[in-house]
């Protein structure tokens, strides 16, 4: 599926470690996910989270359940699109958010789908399961959106003598490619945006949905997190990103969610560059390596009571998901660790803390916590098979 539109030749997630990959990684690290840039866009993220809280507050008045995955997806989508393009791509009460979600989730499903043509190359031209055909449709729709935004910005930059840069990511990247001896091209930017939306937005919103599902199934954990938030913040104060480091139990909930329901159950494929011996096995040169972090997170020899949701385990042991502790490498490790980790590390706990600090949540239709469906839908990202619906009640 990655070969559609030659995406595998330019995408940061698929190309080998070479000069092109280093240039794209540098652009990510300096223009998108640098600490200074994330600090500069904190107010934007806080504003989008407040829009989410305002929307949920309206739902409190009706007493109707809300689709948590959908509203969080809209929040993450608009937060990302504003940082990149200075525009909202969806509204809470429109179908645009769901349409966009269907696109990126459809891509994730195709990327994770076992495809017989990957194992028998003679079948690639036939595409017996239709993976390439469906992927082409998804890619075409997303690239059309990006083409339109980029083309409009290029016209604005070229036609307006007094054009004032918006200082968003798109302006920074376009300025970068206009430099003499630029190391990245407009094509690189378009496919980089495709990766950011394809992998980034759906993983952050999916992790949030899983975290809320686990807390609703374990209400005593939810209460414990709310008590921590109230002790640190009080009831009235809005949450800032600097507060996240004070929420030790909330951080433990995030880690336990990623252990139990990793955002990407199988990391992007690696390839052995030479013959390597590991644990008595020979991994031959050019072999594709699939790292099953879903199975690692449920390994009883590493995680006692691995089938139970126990955030407390991360209070007892200092384990991080930043690539140094191999028990928990949800975002990968080494030089190919997910470049969006710094943003996810801010956005997910900010949204989760805001939702459980401002509201009390209950399941609809008098459903008991133990009856909550936690079935998984496998793909490049791990989604809930059934959307999570819950009723918010304004916290006093």
C-alpha positions as CSV (number, residue, x, y, z in Angstrom):
1,X,0.0,0.0,0.0
2,X,2.9,2.3,0.6
3,X,3.9,2.2,-3.1
4,X,0.8,4.2,-4.2
5,X,2.0,7.5,-5.7
6,X,5.6,6.3,-4.9
7,X,5.0,7.2,-1.3
8,X,7.6,4.7,-0.2
9,X,10.3,6.7,-2.1
10,X,9.7,10.0,-0.2
11,X,7.9,9.2,3.1
12,X,9.9,9.6,6.3
13,X,8.4,6.4,7.7
14,X,9.4,4.2,4.7
15,X,12.6,5.4,3.2
16,X,15.9,4.0,4.5
17,X,18.3,6.0,6.6
18,X,20.0,8.2,4.0
19,X,20.6,11.9,3.3
20,X,16.9,12.3,2.2
21,X,15.7,10.7,5.4
22,X,18.0,12.9,7.5
23,X,16.8,16.0,5.8
24,X,13.1,15.1,6.5
25,X,13.9,14.2,10.0
26,X,15.7,17.5,10.5
27,X,12.7,19.4,9.1
28,X,10.5,17.6,11.6
29,X,12.8,18.2,14.5
30,X,13.4,21.9,13.8
31,X,10.2,23.1,12.0
32,X,7.4,21.1,13.5
33,X,8.3,19.3,16.8
34,X,11.1,21.5,18.2
35,X,10.4,22.4,21.9
36,X,10.5,26.1,21.1
37,X,7.9,25.7,18.3
38,X,5.7,23.6,20.6
39,X,6.0,26.2,23.3
40,X,5.0,28.9,20.9
41,X,1.8,27.0,19.8
42,X,0.7,26.1,23.4
43,X,-2.0,28.8,23.4
44,X,-3.4,27.4,20.2
45,X,-3.7,23.9,21.7
46,X,-5.3,25.3,24.9
47,X,-7.8,27.2,22.8
48,X,-8.8,24.1,20.9
49,X,-9.1,22.1,24.1
50,X,-11.4,24.9,25.5
51,X,-13.5,24.5,22.4
52,X,-13.8,20.8,23.2
53,X,-14.8,21.6,26.7
54,X,-17.4,24.1,25.5
55,X,-18.9,21.5,23.2
56,X,-19.0,18.8,25.9
57,X,-20.6,21.4,28.3
58,X,-23.4,21.9,25.8
59,X,-24.0,18.1,25.8
60,X,-24.3,18.2,29.6
61,X,-27.5,20.3,29.2
62,X,-29.1,17.7,27.0
63,X,-27.9,14.7,29.0
64,X,-27.2,12.9,25.7
65,X,-24.1,10.6,25.4
66,X,-21.3,11.8,23.1
67,X,-19.0,9.9,20.9
68,X,-15.7,10.5,22.7
69,X,-13.5,9.3,19.9
70,X,-15.2,11.6,17.4
71,X,-15.0,14.8,19.4
72,X,-11.4,14.2,20.5
73,X,-10.5,13.5,16.9
74,X,-12.0,16.9,15.9
75,X,-9.9,18.6,18.6
76,X,-6.7,16.9,17.6
77,X,-7.4,17.5,13.9
78,X,-8.1,21.2,14.4
79,X,-5.1,21.7,16.7
80,X,-2.8,20.1,14.2
81,X,-4.3,21.9,11.2
82,X,-4.0,25.2,12.9
83,X,-0.4,24.6,13.9
84,X,0.4,23.5,10.3
85,X,-1.9,25.7,8.2
86,X,-3.6,28.3,10.5
87,X,-7.1,26.9,9.7
88,X,-9.7,24.6,11.2
89,X,-10.4,21.5,9.0
90,X,-13.6,20.5,10.8
91,X,-16.4,21.5,13.2
92,X,-17.9,19.5,16.0
93,X,-21.4,19.7,14.5
94,X,-20.5,18.9,10.9
95,X,-19.7,15.8,8.9
96,X,-16.3,17.0,7.8
97,X,-14.6,15.7,10.9
98,X,-16.1,12.2,10.4
99,X,-15.3,12.2,6.7
100,X,-11.6,13.1,7.5
101,X,-11.6,10.5,10.3
102,X,-12.9,7.8,7.8
103,X,-10.1,8.7,5.5
104,X,-7.2,8.4,7.9
105,X,-8.7,5.4,9.7
106,X,-9.2,3.7,6.3
107,X,-5.6,4.3,5.5
108,X,-4.6,2.8,8.9
109,X,-6.7,-0.2,8.2
110,X,-5.2,-0.8,4.8
111,X,-1.7,-0.4,6.2
112,X,-2.3,-3.1,8.8
113,X,-4.3,-5.5,6.6
114,X,-2.4,-8.7,5.9
115,X,-1.8,-8.4,2.1
116,X,-1.0,-11.6,0.2
117,X,0.7,-9.5,-2.5
118,X,3.4,-8.4,0.0
119,X,4.5,-12.0,0.4
120,X,4.0,-13.2,-3.2
121,X,5.4,-10.3,-5.4
122,X,4.0,-11.9,-8.6
123,X,0.5,-10.9,-7.4
124,X,1.3,-7.2,-6.9
125,X,0.1,-6.2,-10.4
126,X,-3.1,-8.1,-9.8
127,X,-3.8,-6.6,-6.3
128,X,-6.1,-9.5,-5.4
129,X,-7.4,-8.0,-2.2
130,X,-7.8,-4.5,-3.6
131,X,-5.5,-2.9,-1.0
132,X,-3.7,-0.7,-3.5
133,X,-6.9,0.4,-5.2
134,X,-8.5,1.5,-1.9
135,X,-5.3,3.1,-0.7
136,X,-5.1,5.1,-3.9
137,X,-8.6,6.5,-3.2
138,X,-7.6,7.5,0.3
139,X,-4.3,9.0,-0.7
140,X,-5.9,10.9,-3.6
141,X,-8.5,12.6,-1.3
142,X,-5.9,13.6,1.3
143,X,-3.4,14.8,-1.2
144,X,-6.1,16.9,-2.9
145,X,-6.8,18.7,0.4
146,X,-3.1,19.4,0.9
147,X,-2.6,20.4,-2.7
148,X,-5.4,23.0,-2.4
149,X,-4.0,24.4,0.9
150,X,-0.4,24.6,-0.4
151,X,-1.4,26.1,-3.8
152,X,-3.5,28.8,-2.1
153,X,-0.6,29.7,0.2
154,X,1.9,29.7,-2.6
155,X,-0.3,32.1,-4.6
156,X,-0.7,34.3,-1.6
157,X,3.1,34.5,-1.0
158,X,3.7,35.2,-4.7
159,X,1.0,37.8,-5.4
160,X,1.0,39.9,-2.2
161,X,3.8,42.4,-2.0
162,X,3.2,43.0,1.6
163,X,2.6,39.4,2.5
164,X,3.1,38.8,6.2
165,X,4.1,35.3,7.1
166,X,1.8,33.6,9.5
167,X,4.7,31.8,11.2
168,X,2.8,28.5,10.9
169,X,4.6,25.3,9.9
170,X,3.6,25.5,6.2
171,X,5.2,29.0,5.9
172,X,8.3,27.7,7.6
173,X,8.6,24.7,5.3
174,X,7.9,26.8,2.2
175,X,10.5,29.2,3.2
176,X,12.9,26.3,3.7
177,X,12.5,25.0,0.2
178,X,12.9,28.4,-1.3
179,X,16.4,28.7,0.1
180,X,19.4,28.1,-2.1
181,X,20.5,24.5,-2.2
182,X,17.4,23.5,-0.3
183,X,17.6,19.9,0.9
184,X,13.8,19.2,0.7
185,X,11.3,19.8,-2.1
186,X,7.6,20.6,-2.4
187,X,6.9,16.9,-3.1
188,X,8.7,16.0,0.2
189,X,6.4,18.4,2.1
190,X,3.2,17.0,0.6
191,X,4.1,13.4,1.5
192,X,5.4,14.5,4.9
193,X,2.0,16.1,5.6
194,X,0.3,12.9,4.5
195,X,2.3,10.9,7.1
196,X,1.6,13.5,9.8
197,X,-2.1,13.3,9.3
198,X,-2.2,9.6,8.5
199,X,-0.2,8.4,11.5
200,X,-0.3,11.3,14.0
201,X,-3.9,12.5,14.4
202,X,-5.5,9.0,14.5
203,X,-2.9,7.7,17.0
204,X,-3.4,10.6,19.5
205,X,-7.2,10.5,19.3
206,X,-7.2,6.8,19.5
207,X,-5.0,6.7,22.6
208,X,-7.4,9.3,24.2
209,X,-10.4,7.1,23.5
210,X,-8.7,4.0,24.9
211,X,-7.7,5.9,28.1
212,X,-11.2,7.1,28.7
213,X,-12.6,3.6,28.0
214,X,-10.2,2.1,30.6
215,X,-11.1,4.7,33.2
216,X,-14.8,4.2,32.6
217,X,-14.3,0.4,33.0
218,X,-12.3,1.1,36.2
219,X,-14.1,4.0,37.9
220,X,-11.9,3.8,41.0
221,X,-8.9,4.7,38.8
222,X,-10.9,7.6,37.3
223,X,-11.7,8.8,40.9
224,X,-8.1,8.6,41.9
225,X,-7.0,10.7,38.9
226,X,-9.7,13.3,39.6
227,X,-8.6,13.6,43.2
228,X,-5.0,14.2,42.1
229,X,-6.1,16.9,39.6
230,X,-8.2,18.6,42.3
231,X,-5.3,18.5,44.8
232,X,-2.9,20.1,42.3
233,X,-5.3,22.5,40.6
234,X,-8.4,23.1,42.6
235,X,-11.7,23.0,40.8
236,X,-11.7,26.2,38.9
237,X,-8.2,26.6,37.4
238,X,-7.6,25.7,33.8
239,X,-4.9,23.2,33.0
240,X,-1.7,24.4,31.4
241,X,0.9,22.1,29.7
242,X,3.4,23.0,32.5
243,X,1.0,21.3,34.9
244,X,1.3,17.9,33.2
245,X,4.6,17.0,35.0
246,X,2.8,17.3,38.4
247,X,0.1,14.7,37.5
248,X,2.0,11.6,38.3
249,X,-1.0,9.3,38.4
250,X,-2.4,10.7,35.2
251,X,1.0,10.1,33.5
252,X,0.8,6.5,34.8
253,X,-2.6,6.1,33.3
254,X,-1.2,7.2,29.9
255,X,1.6,4.7,30.1
256,X,-0.7,1.9,31.2
257,X,-3.0,2.7,28.3
258,X,-0.2,2.6,25.8
259,X,1.0,-0.8,27.3
260,X,-2.5,-2.3,27.2
261,X,-3.7,-0.7,23.9
262,X,-0.6,0.6,22.0
263,X,-1.4,3.3,19.4
264,X,0.4,1.2,16.8
265,X,0.3,-2.5,17.7
266,X,3.0,-3.4,15.2
267,X,5.7,-0.8,14.6
268,X,6.5,0.2,11.0
269,X,8.7,-2.5,9.4
270,X,12.4,-2.6,9.8
271,X,14.9,-4.3,7.5
272,X,18.1,-6.2,8.4
273,X,21.0,-4.5,6.6
274,X,23.3,-7.5,7.1
275,X,23.0,-11.1,8.4
276,X,22.5,-10.8,12.2
277,X,22.5,-13.4,14.9
278,X,20.0,-12.8,17.8
279,X,19.3,-15.3,20.6
280,X,20.7,-18.2,18.5
281,X,18.6,-17.2,15.4
282,X,20.0,-15.9,12.1
283,X,18.1,-12.9,10.8
284,X,19.1,-12.8,7.1
285,X,20.0,-9.7,5.2
286,X,17.0,-7.8,3.7
287,X,14.6,-9.7,6.0
288,X,11.6,-7.6,7.0
289,X,11.3,-7.2,10.8
290,X,7.9,-6.7,12.4
291,X,8.0,-5.6,16.1
292,X,4.9,-6.6,17.9
293,X,4.5,-4.1,20.8
294,X,1.0,-5.3,21.5
295,X,2.3,-8.7,22.5
296,X,5.2,-7.2,24.4
297,X,2.8,-5.1,26.5
298,X,0.9,-8.2,27.5
299,X,3.9,-10.5,28.2
300,X,3.3,-11.9,31.7
301,X,7.0,-12.5,32.2
302,X,7.6,-8.7,31.9
303,X,4.3,-7.4,33.3
304,X,2.8,-9.0,36.3
305,X,-1.0,-9.2,36.0
306,X,-0.6,-8.1,32.4
307,X,-4.3,-8.6,31.7
308,X,-5.3,-6.0,34.3
309,X,-5.3,-2.2,34.0
310,X,-3.0,-1.1,36.7
311,X,-1.5,2.4,36.4
312,X,0.1,2.0,39.8
313,X,2.7,-0.3,38.3
314,X,4.3,2.9,36.7
315,X,4.4,4.6,40.1
316,X,6.4,1.7,41.5
317,X,8.9,1.5,38.6
318,X,10.4,4.4,36.6
319,X,9.6,3.2,33.0
320,X,9.2,5.7,30.2
321,X,8.1,5.3,26.6
322,X,10.8,7.5,25.1
323,X,12.9,4.6,23.7
324,X,15.3,3.8,26.5
325,X,13.1,1.2,28.3
326,X,12.5,-1.6,25.9
327,X,9.5,-2.9,27.9
328,X,7.5,0.0,26.6
329,X,8.5,1.2,23.1
330,X,5.1,2.2,21.8
331,X,6.7,5.0,19.8
332,X,9.6,3.0,18.7
333,X,13.2,3.5,19.7
334,X,16.6,4.7,18.4
335,X,17.0,7.2,15.5
336,X,13.7,6.1,13.9
337,X,11.6,6.8,17.0
338,X,8.3,8.6,16.2
339,X,9.2,12.2,15.5
340,X,5.8,13.3,16.8
341,X,6.4,12.0,20.3
342,X,7.0,15.5,21.8
343,X,3.6,16.7,20.6
344,X,1.8,13.5,21.7
345,X,3.4,13.8,25.1
346,X,1.8,17.2,25.5
347,X,-1.5,16.8,23.7
348,X,-2.9,13.5,25.1
349,X,-2.5,14.2,28.8
350,X,-3.8,17.8,28.3
351,X,-7.0,16.6,26.8
352,X,-7.5,13.7,29.2
353,X,-6.8,15.8,32.3
354,X,-9.2,18.5,31.0
355,X,-12.0,16.1,30.4
356,X,-11.9,14.3,33.7
357,X,-11.2,17.5,35.7
358,X,-14.2,19.4,34.3
359,X,-16.7,16.6,34.0
360,X,-17.9,13.4,35.7
361,X,-18.6,10.7,33.2
362,X,-21.0,7.8,33.2
363,X,-21.9,5.1,30.7
364,X,-25.3,5.4,28.8
365,X,-28.3,3.1,29.2
366,X,-27.4,2.2,32.8
367,X,-24.5,0.1,31.4
368,X,-22.2,-1.4,34.0
369,X,-18.5,-0.8,33.7
370,X,-17.8,-4.6,33.3
371,X,-20.2,-4.6,30.3
372,X,-18.2,-2.0,28.3
373,X,-17.0,-3.4,25.0
374,X,-13.2,-3.3,24.7
375,X,-12.9,-5.1,21.4
376,X,-10.0,-4.0,19.2
377,X,-10.0,-3.2,15.5
378,X,-6.6,-4.1,14.1
379,X,-4.7,-1.9,11.7
380,X,-1.6,0.2,11.5
381,X,-3.3,1.9,14.5
382,X,-5.3,0.1,17.2
383,X,-8.9,1.4,17.3
384,X,-11.9,0.5,19.5
385,X,-14.1,-1.8,17.5
386,X,-17.2,-0.1,19.0
387,X,-17.1,3.7,19.5
388,X,-17.0,4.9,23.1
389,X,-20.1,6.8,24.1
390,X,-20.4,8.4,27.5
391,X,-22.6,11.0,29.3
392,X,-20.8,14.0,30.7
393,X,-22.0,15.7,33.9
394,X,-20.6,19.1,34.8
395,X,-18.3,18.8,37.8
396,X,-19.4,21.0,40.7
